Amino acid sequence: MKKIIKYVIADILRNKIVLAYTLCLFVFSFSIFNLEDNTSKGLLGLLNIILIIVPLISIIFSAIYVYNSAEFIELLVSQPLLRKQIWISLFSGLTVSLVVAFLLGVAIPVCIYEPTAVGLTILIVGVLLTIIFIAIAMLATLLTRDKAKGIGIVILLWLCFSLLFDGLVLFLEFQFADYPMEKIMIGISMLNPIDLGRILVLLKMDVSALMGYTGAVFKNFFGTSWGFASSILVMLIWIFVPVVISIVRFNKKDM
């Protein structure tokens, strides 16, 4: 199992796309902080990149890598190895590689310009989003053997989480504006890891007013230590559930 993980990590870290991803994050992070006199504004700009670019790269790269490794996976399945170990090794290799790429690109500028609790929260959110969308991508690749369809599915999932979900929430808010929707919005926000990450960072920055009329409710719940821990727990569940489902499907999959 360790050998598979080391092979996957070494293979991914040699990939030019991952190197370009790390370099782009590094350049963007430094540029954003240098363009703004106020580091808080720089963090908001960096947050937008993390919430959009990091999930996009994580889900697309992971899906493509799994599809391109189909022959390698079939070879491993033919060996006296548990399928569970093979899939976990592949997931672990992808996770370590992309998390390292993210931290090299973002953690250094954040530690230089904003070594605070807010900066640490942004890094935690970025790492969790990376792992979550790797897990979602690996589950999506088991839905179809066709690479084009698989890539289409993961792009659609990313669009749903990053764009369409917010539109749906706004629609619900307008349609049920006369009803007390604040507490319901807390539950709905947990259905989207990107929104959950955004809320955690904004509340750490004490700019909950940017989230509209539900800001006070979010601050009362997520602003406490228990609320923050609960939010992290929900994001961990977003990792655990897709991984477990994908392992079950992979064990039953006809190679």
TIROFI-323121 format. One record per residue (C-alpha): residue number from 1; residue in three letters; x, y, z. Coordinates in steps of 0.02 Angstrom, whole numbers. Example, Ala and Ser with C-alpha at 12.3 -4.5 7.8 and 13.67 -1.06 7.14 Angstrom:
! TIROFI-323121
<rec k="1" r="ala" x="615" y="-225" z="390"/>
<rec k="2" r="ser" x="684" y="-53" z="357"/>
***
This chain:
! TIROFI-323121
<rec k="1" r="met" x="0" y="0" z="0"/>
<rec k="2" r="lys" x="141" y="121" z="43"/>
<rec k="3" r="lys" x="228" y="81" z="-120"/>
<rec k="4" r="ile" x="71" y="124" z="-219"/>
<rec k="5" r="ile" x="51" y="289" z="-126"/>
<rec k="6" r="lys" x="234" y="334" z="-156"/>
<rec k="7" r="tyr" x="218" y="291" z="-340"/>
<rec k="8" r="val" x="61" y="396" z="-361"/>
<rec k="9" r="ile" x="137" y="545" z="-268"/>
<rec k="10" r="ala" x="298" y="538" z="-369"/>
<rec k="11" r="asp" x="200" y="521" z="-531"/>
<rec k="12" r="ile" x="86" y="670" z="-492"/>
<rec k="13" r="leu" x="223" y="785" z="-427"/>
<rec k="14" r="arg" x="316" y="761" z="-592"/>
<rec k="15" r="asn" x="161" y="816" z="-686"/>
<rec k="16" r="lys" x="184" y="987" z="-768"/>
<rec k="17" r="ile" x="2" y="1031" z="-735"/>
<rec k="18" r="val" x="28" y="1015" z="-547"/>
<rec k="19" r="leu" x="188" y="1117" z="-556"/>
<rec k="20" r="ala" x="97" y="1252" z="-656"/>
<rec k="21" r="tyr" x="-47" y="1247" z="-531"/>
<rec k="22" r="thr" x="73" y="1275" z="-386"/>
<rec k="23" r="leu" x="164" y="1416" z="-475"/>
<rec k="24" r="cys" x="2" y="1503" z="-524"/>
<rec k="25" r="leu" x="-63" y="1497" z="-346"/>
<rec k="26" r="phe" x="102" y="1564" z="-283"/>
<rec k="27" r="val" x="105" y="1709" z="-408"/>
<rec k="28" r="phe" x="-79" y="1751" z="-383"/>
<rec k="29" r="ser" x="-62" y="1749" z="-193"/>
<rec k="30" r="phe" x="88" y="1866" z="-191"/>
<rec k="31" r="ser" x="10" y="1979" z="-322"/>
<rec k="32" r="ile" x="-154" y="1997" z="-227"/>
<rec k="33" r="phe" x="-66" y="2045" z="-65"/>
<rec k="34" r="asn" x="50" y="2168" z="-153"/>
<rec k="35" r="leu" x="-94" y="2252" z="-247"/>
<rec k="36" r="glu" x="-187" y="2291" z="-86"/>
<rec k="37" r="asp" x="-126" y="2404" z="54"/>
<rec k="38" r="asn" x="-246" y="2317" z="172"/>
<rec k="39" r="thr" x="-205" y="2133" z="197"/>
<rec k="40" r="ser" x="-388" y="2097" z="240"/>
<rec k="41" r="lys" x="-438" y="2147" z="64"/>
<rec k="42" r="gly" x="-299" y="2037" z="-1"/>
<rec k="43" r="leu" x="-370" y="1891" z="98"/>
<rec k="44" r="leu" x="-542" y="1919" z="21"/>
<rec k="45" r="gly" x="-465" y="1915" z="-152"/>
<rec k="46" r="leu" x="-368" y="1757" z="-108"/>
<rec k="47" r="leu" x="-526" y="1680" z="-37"/>
<rec k="48" r="asn" x="-615" y="1701" z="-205"/>
<rec k="49" r="ile" x="-473" y="1608" z="-292"/>
<rec k="50" r="ile" x="-474" y="1468" z="-164"/>
<rec k="51" r="leu" x="-663" y="1445" z="-174"/>
<rec k="52" r="ile" x="-666" y="1438" z="-365"/>
<rec k="53" r="ile" x="-498" y="1382" z="-433"/>
<rec k="54" r="val" x="-446" y="1254" z="-301"/>
<rec k="55" r="pro" x="-606" y="1148" z="-314"/>
<rec k="56" r="leu" x="-603" y="1160" z="-504"/>
<rec k="57" r="ile" x="-423" y="1101" z="-523"/>
<rec k="58" r="ser" x="-443" y="968" z="-389"/>
<rec k="59" r="ile" x="-599" y="888" z="-463"/>
<rec k="60" r="ile" x="-545" y="895" z="-647"/>
<rec k="61" r="phe" x="-363" y="840" z="-619"/>
<rec k="62" r="ser" x="-415" y="696" z="-504"/>
<rec k="63" r="ala" x="-545" y="633" z="-628"/>
<rec k="64" r="ile" x="-424" y="641" z="-775"/>
<rec k="65" r="tyr" x="-287" y="555" z="-674"/>
<rec k="66" r="val" x="-401" y="412" z="-624"/>
<rec k="67" r="tyr" x="-459" y="386" z="-803"/>
<rec k="68" r="asn" x="-281" y="393" z="-869"/>
<rec k="69" r="ser" x="-227" y="267" z="-737"/>
<rec k="70" r="ala" x="-359" y="139" z="-787"/>
<rec k="71" r="glu" x="-231" y="13" z="-852"/>
<rec k="72" r="phe" x="-123" y="35" z="-697"/>
<rec k="73" r="ile" x="-275" y="8" z="-585"/>
<rec k="74" r="glu" x="-323" y="-149" z="-682"/>
<rec k="75" r="leu" x="-146" y="-214" z="-659"/>
<rec k="76" r="leu" x="-157" y="-184" z="-471"/>
<rec k="77" r="val" x="-326" y="-270" z="-462"/>
<rec k="78" r="ser" x="-251" y="-425" z="-543"/>
<rec k="79" r="gln" x="-123" y="-434" z="-401"/>
<rec k="80" r="pro" x="-158" y="-511" z="-230"/>
<rec k="81" r="leu" x="-211" y="-344" z="-159"/>
<rec k="82" r="leu" x="-373" y="-291" z="-79"/>
<rec k="83" r="arg" x="-472" y="-173" z="-189"/>
<rec k="84" r="lys" x="-503" y="-64" z="-38"/>
<rec k="85" r="gln" x="-315" y="-41" z="-15"/>
<rec k="86" r="ile" x="-291" y="3" z="-199"/>
<rec k="87" r="trp" x="-426" y="136" z="-198"/>
<rec k="88" r="ile" x="-371" y="212" z="-32"/>
<rec k="89" r="ser" x="-191" y="216" z="-94"/>
<rec k="90" r="leu" x="-244" y="307" z="-252"/>
<rec k="91" r="phe" x="-348" y="430" z="-151"/>
<rec k="92" r="ser" x="-206" y="457" z="-27"/>
<rec k="93" r="gly" x="-79" y="489" z="-166"/>
<rec k="94" r="leu" x="-192" y="617" z="-250"/>
<rec k="95" r="thr" x="-231" y="700" z="-84"/>
<rec k="96" r="val" x="-51" y="718" z="-27"/>
<rec k="97" r="ser" x="7" y="783" z="-197"/>
<rec k="98" r="leu" x="-128" y="914" z="-221"/>
<rec k="99" r="val" x="-126" y="970" z="-39"/>
<rec k="100" r="val" x="63" y="994" z="-49"/>
<rec k="101" r="ala" x="41" y="1092" z="-211"/>
<rec k="102" r="phe" x="-92" y="1202" z="-130"/>
<rec k="103" r="leu" x="11" y="1235" z="26"/>
<rec k="104" r="leu" x="169" y="1277" z="-72"/>
<rec k="105" r="gly" x="70" y="1399" z="-178"/>
<rec k="106" r="val" x="-33" y="1484" z="-42"/>
<rec k="107" r="ala" x="39" y="1450" z="131"/>
<rec k="108" r="ile" x="203" y="1544" z="103"/>
<rec k="109" r="pro" x="121" y="1710" z="51"/>
<rec k="110" r="val" x="-10" y="1694" z="188"/>
<rec k="111" r="cys" x="122" y="1662" z="322"/>
<rec k="112" r="ile" x="219" y="1815" z="263"/>
<rec k="113" r="tyr" x="76" y="1939" z="247"/>
<rec k="114" r="glu" x="-62" y="1873" z="362"/>
<rec k="115" r="pro" x="3" y="1749" z="493"/>
<rec k="116" r="thr" x="-159" y="1761" z="592"/>
<rec k="117" r="ala" x="-308" y="1652" z="636"/>
<rec k="118" r="val" x="-394" y="1712" z="477"/>
<rec k="119" r="gly" x="-246" y="1659" z="371"/>
<rec k="120" r="leu" x="-242" y="1490" z="456"/>
<rec k="121" r="thr" x="-429" y="1470" z="426"/>
<rec k="122" r="ile" x="-407" y="1505" z="240"/>
<rec k="123" r="leu" x="-271" y="1372" z="231"/>
<rec k="124" r="ile" x="-380" y="1245" z="324"/>
<rec k="125" r="val" x="-528" y="1281" z="209"/>
<rec k="126" r="gly" x="-418" y="1265" z="54"/>
<rec k="127" r="val" x="-348" y="1097" z="111"/>
<rec k="128" r="leu" x="-521" y="1029" z="155"/>
<rec k="129" r="leu" x="-595" y="1087" z="-11"/>
<rec k="130" r="thr" x="-451" y="1004" z="-104"/>
<rec k="131" r="ile" x="-482" y="837" z="-18"/>
<rec k="132" r="ile" x="-672" y="850" z="-34"/>
<rec k="133" r="phe" x="-667" y="877" z="-222"/>
<rec k="134" r="ile" x="-538" y="739" z="-246"/>
<rec k="135" r="ala" x="-660" y="621" z="-157"/>
<rec k="136" r="ile" x="-806" y="682" z="-263"/>
<rec k="137" r="ala" x="-704" y="663" z="-424"/>
<rec k="138" r="met" x="-653" y="485" z="-384"/>
<rec k="139" r="leu" x="-834" y="439" z="-347"/>
<rec k="140" r="ala" x="-889" y="520" z="-511"/>
<rec k="141" r="thr" x="-763" y="418" z="-612"/>
<rec k="142" r="leu" x="-849" y="259" z="-555"/>
<rec k="143" r="leu" x="-1015" y="314" z="-628"/>
<rec k="144" r="thr" x="-958" y="290" z="-809"/>
<rec k="145" r="arg" x="-813" y="214" z="-904"/>
<rec k="146" r="asp" x="-823" y="349" z="-1037"/>
<rec k="147" r="lys" x="-690" y="480" z="-1002"/>
<rec k="148" r="ala" x="-783" y="621" z="-1092"/>
<rec k="149" r="lys" x="-943" y="587" z="-994"/>
<rec k="150" r="gly" x="-845" y="575" z="-832"/>
<rec k="151" r="ile" x="-759" y="743" z="-860"/>
<rec k="152" r="gly" x="-928" y="817" z="-903"/>
<rec k="153" r="ile" x="-1002" y="751" z="-741"/>
<rec k="154" r="val" x="-865" y="825" z="-632"/>
<rec k="155" r="ile" x="-875" y="995" z="-719"/>
<rec k="156" r="leu" x="-1064" y="994" z="-694"/>
<rec k="157" r="leu" x="-1040" y="952" z="-510"/>
<rec k="158" r="trp" x="-917" y="1095" z="-491"/>
<rec k="159" r="leu" x="-1040" y="1214" z="-575"/>
<rec k="160" r="cys" x="-1178" y="1156" z="-458"/>
<rec k="161" r="phe" x="-1074" y="1186" z="-302"/>
<rec k="162" r="ser" x="-989" y="1348" z="-355"/>
<rec k="163" r="leu" x="-1127" y="1439" z="-453"/>
<rec k="164" r="leu" x="-1297" y="1354" z="-466"/>
<rec k="165" r="phe" x="-1314" y="1318" z="-280"/>
<rec k="166" r="asp" x="-1302" y="1503" z="-235"/>
<rec k="167" r="gly" x="-1435" y="1543" z="-365"/>
<rec k="168" r="leu" x="-1549" y="1412" z="-289"/>
<rec k="169" r="val" x="-1522" y="1483" z="-115"/>
<rec k="170" r="leu" x="-1563" y="1659" z="-175"/>
<rec k="171" r="phe" x="-1719" y="1594" z="-261"/>
<rec k="172" r="leu" x="-1778" y="1511" z="-99"/>
<rec k="173" r="glu" x="-1742" y="1668" z="0"/>
<rec k="174" r="phe" x="-1847" y="1776" z="-117"/>
<rec k="175" r="gln" x="-1989" y="1650" z="-130"/>
<rec k="176" r="phe" x="-2003" y="1625" z="57"/>
<rec k="177" r="ala" x="-1950" y="1799" z="115"/>
<rec k="178" r="asp" x="-2104" y="1813" z="225"/>
<rec k="179" r="tyr" x="-2058" y="1658" z="323"/>
<rec k="180" r="pro" x="-1919" y="1633" z="453"/>
<rec k="181" r="met" x="-1788" y="1552" z="339"/>
<rec k="182" r="glu" x="-1633" y="1597" z="439"/>
<rec k="183" r="lys" x="-1612" y="1431" z="530"/>
<rec k="184" r="ile" x="-1657" y="1333" z="373"/>
<rec k="185" r="met" x="-1517" y="1426" z="282"/>
<rec k="186" r="ile" x="-1393" y="1354" z="408"/>
<rec k="187" r="gly" x="-1445" y="1177" z="361"/>
<rec k="188" r="ile" x="-1445" y="1218" z="174"/>
<rec k="189" r="ser" x="-1270" y="1293" z="186"/>
<rec k="190" r="met" x="-1205" y="1126" z="250"/>
<rec k="191" r="leu" x="-1256" y="1046" z="85"/>
<rec k="192" r="asn" x="-1121" y="1145" z="-5"/>
<rec k="193" r="pro" x="-940" y="1133" z="57"/>
<rec k="194" r="ile" x="-890" y="1288" z="-42"/>
<rec k="195" r="asp" x="-1022" y="1395" z="44"/>
<rec k="196" r="leu" x="-975" y="1321" z="211"/>
<rec k="197" r="gly" x="-792" y="1367" z="183"/>
<rec k="198" r="arg" x="-839" y="1543" z="129"/>
<rec k="199" r="ile" x="-946" y="1570" z="284"/>
<rec k="200" r="leu" x="-809" y="1508" z="402"/>
<rec k="201" r="val" x="-679" y="1628" z="329"/>
<rec k="202" r="leu" x="-795" y="1778" z="320"/>
<rec k="203" r="leu" x="-849" y="1754" z="500"/>
<rec k="204" r="lys" x="-667" y="1744" z="556"/>
<rec k="205" r="met" x="-641" y="1910" z="466"/>
<rec k="206" r="asp" x="-795" y="1983" z="554"/>
<rec k="207" r="val" x="-878" y="2034" z="390"/>
<rec k="208" r="ser" x="-1037" y="1933" z="410"/>
<rec k="209" r="ala" x="-1137" y="2080" z="343"/>
<rec k="210" r="leu" x="-1076" y="2034" z="170"/>
<rec k="211" r="met" x="-1185" y="1878" z="179"/>
<rec k="212" r="gly" x="-1349" y="1974" z="187"/>
<rec k="213" r="tyr" x="-1489" y="1959" z="313"/>
<rec k="214" r="thr" x="-1436" y="1785" z="370"/>
<rec k="215" r="gly" x="-1267" y="1851" z="427"/>
<rec k="216" r="ala" x="-1320" y="1875" z="608"/>
<rec k="217" r="val" x="-1388" y="1697" z="618"/>
<rec k="218" r="phe" x="-1229" y="1626" z="542"/>
<rec k="219" r="lys" x="-1124" y="1727" z="664"/>
<rec k="220" r="asn" x="-1224" y="1665" z="813"/>
<rec k="221" r="phe" x="-1199" y="1484" z="761"/>
<rec k="222" r="phe" x="-1037" y="1473" z="663"/>
<rec k="223" r="gly" x="-952" y="1612" z="759"/>
<rec k="224" r="thr" x="-938" y="1510" z="917"/>
<rec k="225" r="ser" x="-802" y="1382" z="948"/>
<rec k="226" r="trp" x="-932" y="1243" z="946"/>
<rec k="227" r="gly" x="-1004" y="1308" z="783"/>
<rec k="228" r="phe" x="-832" y="1317" z="702"/>
<rec k="229" r="ala" x="-792" y="1139" z="758"/>
<rec k="230" r="ser" x="-962" y="1080" z="694"/>
<rec k="231" r="ser" x="-928" y="1160" z="525"/>
<rec k="232" r="ile" x="-760" y="1074" z="511"/>
<rec k="233" r="leu" x="-845" y="911" z="558"/>
<rec k="234" r="val" x="-972" y="933" z="418"/>
<rec k="235" r="met" x="-831" y="962" z="294"/>
<rec k="236" r="leu" x="-745" y="804" z="356"/>
<rec k="237" r="ile" x="-909" y="711" z="327"/>
<rec k="238" r="trp" x="-905" y="779" z="149"/>
<rec k="239" r="ile" x="-739" y="686" z="131"/>
<rec k="240" r="phe" x="-789" y="527" z="222"/>
<rec k="241" r="val" x="-955" y="493" z="134"/>
<rec k="242" r="pro" x="-894" y="502" z="-49"/>
<rec k="243" r="val" x="-739" y="400" z="-5"/>
<rec k="244" r="val" x="-840" y="262" z="78"/>
<rec k="245" r="ile" x="-967" y="256" z="-64"/>
<rec k="246" r="ser" x="-829" y="251" z="-195"/>
<rec k="247" r="ile" x="-742" y="109" z="-103"/>
<rec k="248" r="val" x="-903" y="9" z="-100"/>
<rec k="249" r="arg" x="-933" y="40" z="-286"/>
<rec k="250" r="phe" x="-752" y="0" z="-330"/>
<rec k="251" r="asn" x="-762" y="-165" z="-236"/>
<rec k="252" r="lys" x="-914" y="-213" z="-341"/>
<rec k="253" r="lys" x="-851" y="-142" z="-505"/>
<rec k="254" r="asp" x="-818" y="-264" z="-647"/>
<rec k="255" r="met" x="-644" y="-224" z="-712"/>
***
